[in-house]
Amino acid sequence: MLTLHLPLRGEGCEIVVNGERREWHVGVPSVMDTTFLHETRSWGGEDFEMLLLVDFWHPALTEEEVRAMETFWRAARRRVGLNAG
């Protein structure tokens, strides 16, 4: 799974994905593989940060792998009471 991160508000934030650190800057998008261990950090002092997140399939996934992931995510959404659509 790849995720596009587009910071809309808040400076002084970063994400670390698989040991690689990236700072977020408002209006500057970045794409990362968030299937790796990742964490976010904020030291900017803003009341809140706002990000637009867009998940999409990694282009190296096979059709079978995508179907398996879709099945997993539908089940996970149902488990937490979200629409499985």
HELIX and SHEET records of a PDB file:
HELIX    1   1 GLU A   63  ARG A   79  1                                  17    
SHEET    1   A 3 SER A  30  ASP A  33  0                                        
SHEET    2   A 3 LEU A   2  ARG A   9 -1                                        
SHEET    3   A 3 MET A  50  PHE A  56 -1                                        
SHEET    1   B 3 GLU A  20  TRP A  24  0                                        
SHEET    2   B 3 CYS A  13  VAL A  17 -1                                        
SHEET    3   B 3 HIS A  38  SER A  42 -1                                        
END                                                                             
